[in-house]
Amino acid sequence: MELGSLKIFVEGQIKESDRLDRLFNQSFLQPNENITFTSSLTIRGRREVQAYVETSQEIRELNIENNHLENILEGLPTGPDIIVQDLDLTEDFDLYVILSNVGGIDLRKGVPFRVRVFVNGLKVSDFDHFIPEGLKANFGNCYTIDPPHRIGIGGTAKVKVSISPKLHSDDVYLGNNSLERTFAIFPFQMTPQGIQEFSFFVSPPRAKENGQNEKIKAEVRWEGEESSFLISFRGQEQVNSFQPISDHSPLKVEFPVRLEEAQSESQWKVSVANLMRKKVEGYLIIQHP
């Protein structure tokens, strides 16, 4: 089974992809043996789903035409589906939460949600929040929540935020109501025209239900209005990607982690170069799956 892989598509977009021995925790499939894989995907509404089993040329199959199955499935009913779309930090490194509605129906105004925040496995905040404005369907708009008590993030921290509605009708699917991200904050003092490299490890991500790839976010903050920086990412299966940027602080860039390329934990590196003729102090903030 280490010579085969399973790929699942919904409406033509890849949702899951992995080696068979990783999915089933076994190396061989005996003759006439059947095994069942339960994916983490949730189907909403009427969707076309395809599954493909790909095998190496070392496996001489009698028939490869039956390695593909396609079906139309009826999933959960449509309605508001609220997700934690993103996490971010204020200028003082306090956490805030961004919500969005991926469902097919708008969320009305004034809906109460319970919000829980965990940092490195410890619950640091648990509060009720009324959303004063409506959330439009299909990512129509976003809404930001500032916890009632400041949650400062420093060093390396694994942050998890989960939300739950007071009424089930306000969120038709609870399986996507949490988001977990790792923050790594690197202070730096950079000499004129100096360069520093920072490294971190990224676990293999799972495909998002909306078909988007996971991403690594990098943000450089420094004092002063002048700016001239060069930043590059280097990760597993990736070539160097240099992007000269001239902008005011904060400088923000994103780099996708493609599902097909990230099958194991990988080391990533970020290089930041100071092209100015003066010393610069600041922070590099990394956020990754």
C-alpha positions as CSV (number, residue, x, y, z in Angstrom):
1,M,0.0,0.0,0.0
2,E,3.0,2.3,0.3
3,L,3.0,2.3,-3.5
4,G,-0.5,3.7,-3.7
5,S,-2.3,6.9,-2.9
6,L,-5.9,8.1,-2.5
7,K,-7.2,11.4,-3.8
8,I,-10.7,12.8,-3.1
9,F,-12.3,15.6,-5.1
10,V,-15.5,17.6,-4.5
11,E,-16.8,19.5,-7.5
12,G,-13.5,19.0,-9.2
13,Q,-11.4,20.5,-6.3
14,I,-9.0,18.3,-4.4
15,K,-9.9,17.9,-0.8
16,E,-7.7,15.1,0.5
17,S,-4.6,13.4,-0.8
18,D,-2.3,10.9,1.0
19,R,-0.6,7.5,0.7
20,L,-2.7,4.5,1.4
21,D,-0.4,3.2,4.2
22,R,-0.8,6.5,6.0
23,L,-4.5,6.5,5.8
24,F,-4.9,2.8,6.9
25,N,-1.8,2.3,9.1
26,Q,-0.9,-0.9,7.3
27,S,1.6,-1.7,4.5
28,F,-0.3,-4.5,2.6
29,L,-3.8,-5.2,1.4
30,Q,-4.3,-9.0,1.2
31,P,-6.2,-10.6,-1.8
32,N,-10.0,-10.1,-1.4
33,E,-9.4,-7.9,1.7
34,N,-11.7,-4.8,2.1
35,I,-10.9,-1.8,4.2
36,T,-13.0,1.3,4.8
37,F,-11.6,4.9,5.1
38,T,-13.7,7.6,6.8
39,S,-12.6,11.0,5.6
40,S,-12.9,14.3,7.5
41,L,-14.8,15.9,4.7
42,T,-18.4,17.1,5.2
43,I,-20.7,17.5,2.3
44,R,-23.2,20.4,2.3
45,G,-26.0,20.4,-0.3
46,R,-25.8,18.4,-3.5
47,R,-22.2,17.7,-4.6
48,E,-20.3,15.7,-7.1
49,V,-17.6,13.6,-5.3
50,Q,-14.8,11.7,-7.0
51,A,-12.3,9.3,-5.5
52,Y,-9.1,8.1,-7.2
53,V,-6.7,5.4,-6.2
54,E,-3.3,5.8,-7.9
55,T,-0.7,3.0,-7.8
56,S,2.9,2.8,-8.9
57,Q,4.0,1.2,-12.1
58,E,5.6,-1.5,-9.9
59,I,2.0,-2.8,-9.2
60,R,0.7,-4.6,-12.3
61,E,-3.0,-4.3,-11.9
62,L,-5.3,-6.4,-14.1
63,N,-7.6,-3.4,-14.5
64,I,-7.0,0.2,-13.6
65,E,-10.3,1.4,-15.0
66,N,-12.0,0.6,-11.7
67,N,-9.6,2.8,-9.7
68,H,-12.0,5.7,-10.0
69,L,-15.5,6.2,-8.5
70,E,-17.8,9.2,-9.0
71,N,-21.1,9.9,-7.3
72,I,-23.6,12.6,-6.5
73,L,-24.1,13.0,-2.8
74,E,-26.8,14.9,-0.8
75,G,-25.1,16.5,2.3
76,L,-26.2,18.7,5.1
77,P,-29.0,21.2,4.6
78,T,-27.9,24.7,3.6
79,G,-27.9,27.6,6.1
80,P,-25.5,29.9,7.9
81,D,-22.2,28.1,8.5
82,I,-19.8,30.2,10.6
83,I,-16.1,29.5,10.6
84,V,-13.0,30.9,12.4
85,Q,-11.5,32.2,9.2
86,D,-8.3,33.6,10.6
87,L,-6.3,34.7,13.6
88,D,-4.1,37.7,13.9
89,L,-2.2,40.0,16.4
90,T,-2.6,43.7,17.2
91,E,0.3,46.1,17.3
92,D,0.8,45.1,21.0
93,F,0.7,41.3,20.1
94,D,-2.8,40.8,21.4
95,L,-4.8,38.1,19.7
96,Y,-8.0,38.8,17.8
97,V,-10.3,36.5,15.8
98,I,-11.8,36.8,12.3
99,L,-15.1,35.1,11.5
100,S,-16.8,34.5,8.2
101,N,-19.9,32.7,6.9
102,V,-19.3,30.0,4.3
103,G,-22.9,28.8,4.3
104,G,-25.6,29.5,1.7
105,I,-27.8,31.8,3.9
106,D,-26.9,35.1,5.6
107,L,-26.5,35.1,9.4
108,R,-28.9,37.6,11.0
109,K,-27.8,40.4,13.3
110,G,-27.4,40.0,17.1
111,V,-26.6,36.3,17.1
112,P,-24.8,35.1,20.3
113,F,-21.8,32.8,20.1
114,R,-19.6,31.2,22.8
115,V,-15.9,31.7,22.1
116,R,-13.1,29.7,23.7
117,V,-9.4,30.4,23.4
118,F,-6.6,27.9,24.2
119,V,-2.9,28.7,24.2
120,N,-0.5,25.8,24.3
121,G,-3.3,23.5,25.4
122,L,-4.6,25.7,28.3
123,K,-7.9,27.5,28.2
124,V,-7.2,31.2,28.7
125,S,-10.5,32.7,27.7
126,D,-14.2,31.6,27.6
127,F,-16.9,34.2,26.9
128,D,-20.2,34.9,25.1
129,H,-20.2,37.4,22.2
130,F,-23.1,38.9,20.4
131,I,-22.3,39.6,16.7
132,P,-24.0,43.0,16.1
133,E,-23.9,42.9,12.3
134,G,-25.0,40.2,9.9
135,L,-22.6,37.8,8.2
136,K,-23.3,37.5,4.5
137,A,-23.3,34.0,2.9
138,N,-20.4,32.6,0.9
139,F,-17.6,34.7,2.4
140,G,-19.6,37.9,1.8
141,N,-17.9,39.7,4.6
142,C,-15.8,39.2,7.8
143,Y,-16.3,40.1,11.4
144,T,-13.5,40.7,14.0
145,I,-13.8,39.7,17.7
146,D,-11.5,41.2,20.3
147,P,-11.5,39.0,23.5
148,P,-12.8,41.0,26.5
149,H,-9.5,40.4,28.3
150,R,-6.3,40.8,26.4
151,I,-4.5,37.7,25.3
152,G,-0.9,38.5,24.6
153,I,1.1,36.1,22.4
154,G,4.9,35.8,22.6
155,G,7.7,33.4,21.7
156,T,6.3,30.2,20.1
157,A,2.6,29.5,20.9
158,K,0.0,27.1,19.6
159,V,-3.3,28.9,19.6
160,K,-6.7,27.3,19.2
161,V,-10.0,29.2,18.9
162,S,-13.4,27.5,18.9
163,I,-16.9,29.0,18.6
164,S,-20.3,27.5,19.2
165,P,-23.8,29.0,18.5
166,K,-26.5,29.3,21.2
167,L,-29.1,28.1,18.6
168,H,-28.3,25.3,16.3
169,S,-30.1,27.0,13.4
170,D,-27.5,29.8,13.5
171,D,-24.8,27.4,12.4
172,V,-25.8,24.3,10.4
173,Y,-22.4,22.6,10.7
174,L,-20.2,22.6,13.8
175,G,-17.4,20.5,12.4
176,N,-15.5,23.6,11.1
177,N,-15.9,25.8,14.2
178,S,-12.4,25.8,15.4
179,L,-9.0,27.0,14.0
180,E,-5.6,26.1,15.3
181,R,-2.5,28.0,14.3
182,T,1.1,28.2,15.6
183,F,2.7,31.6,16.1
184,A,6.4,32.1,16.2
185,I,7.6,35.6,17.1
186,F,11.3,36.4,16.4
187,P,12.8,39.8,17.6
188,F,15.7,41.1,15.6
189,Q,18.3,43.8,15.5
190,M,19.6,44.2,12.0
191,T,22.7,46.1,10.9
192,P,22.6,48.3,7.9
193,Q,22.2,46.1,4.8
194,G,22.3,43.1,7.0
195,I,20.4,39.8,6.6
196,Q,19.0,37.3,9.1
197,E,17.5,33.8,8.6
198,F,14.8,32.3,10.8
199,S,13.7,28.6,10.7
200,F,10.6,26.7,12.0
201,F,8.9,23.4,11.4
202,V,5.5,22.9,9.8
203,S,3.3,19.8,10.2
204,P,1.6,18.4,7.1
205,P,-1.7,20.3,6.6
206,R,-5.1,18.9,5.7
207,A,-7.0,20.3,2.8
208,K,-9.6,22.9,3.8
209,E,-13.3,22.1,2.9
210,N,-13.5,25.2,0.7
211,G,-10.8,23.8,-1.5
212,Q,-8.1,26.4,-0.5
213,N,-4.6,25.5,0.4
214,E,-3.2,26.1,3.9
215,K,-0.8,29.0,4.1
216,I,2.2,30.3,6.0
217,K,2.0,34.0,6.9
218,A,5.0,36.2,7.6
219,E,4.9,39.7,9.0
220,V,7.8,42.0,9.6
221,R,7.3,45.0,11.9
222,W,9.9,47.6,12.6
223,E,10.1,51.2,13.8
224,G,10.3,54.1,11.3
225,E,8.5,55.0,8.2
226,E,11.2,54.3,5.7
227,S,11.4,50.7,4.5
228,S,13.3,48.6,2.0
229,F,13.3,44.9,2.7
230,L,13.9,41.7,0.9
231,I,12.2,38.6,2.1
232,S,12.3,34.9,0.9
233,F,10.7,31.6,1.8
234,R,12.4,28.2,1.5
235,G,10.5,25.0,2.3
236,Q,10.3,21.4,1.4
237,E,9.9,20.9,-2.3
238,Q,10.1,24.6,-2.8
239,V,12.7,26.7,-4.6
240,N,13.8,30.1,-3.3
241,S,11.1,32.7,-3.9
242,F,12.5,36.3,-3.6
243,Q,10.1,39.2,-3.6
244,P,11.6,42.7,-3.1
245,I,9.2,44.9,-1.2
246,S,9.2,48.6,-0.4
247,D,6.4,49.5,2.0
248,H,5.6,50.9,5.4
249,S,5.6,48.6,8.5
250,P,4.0,46.2,8.9
251,L,5.1,44.2,5.8
252,K,2.9,41.1,5.3
253,V,3.3,38.2,2.9
254,E,1.8,34.8,2.5
255,F,3.1,31.6,1.0
256,P,0.8,28.5,0.2
257,V,1.5,25.0,1.6
258,R,0.3,22.8,-1.2
259,L,-1.4,19.6,-0.1
260,E,0.4,17.4,-2.6
261,E,3.9,18.6,-1.6
262,A,3.6,18.5,2.2
263,Q,3.2,14.8,3.3
264,S,5.5,15.1,6.3
265,E,6.8,17.6,8.8
266,S,9.1,20.0,7.0
267,Q,11.6,22.7,7.9
268,W,10.9,26.2,6.5
269,K,13.2,29.1,6.5
270,V,12.5,32.8,6.1
271,S,15.3,35.3,5.2
272,V,14.8,39.0,5.9
273,A,17.3,41.5,4.5
274,N,17.7,45.1,5.6
275,L,18.5,47.1,2.5
276,M,18.6,50.4,4.4
277,R,21.7,52.2,5.5
278,K,20.7,52.3,9.1
279,K,20.2,49.8,12.0
280,V,16.7,48.4,12.3
281,E,15.0,46.8,15.2
282,G,11.8,44.9,14.9
283,Y,9.9,41.6,14.9
284,L,9.3,38.8,12.5
285,I,5.9,37.1,13.1
286,I,5.3,33.7,11.6
287,Q,1.9,32.0,11.6
288,H,1.5,28.5,10.2
289,P,-0.7,25.4,10.4
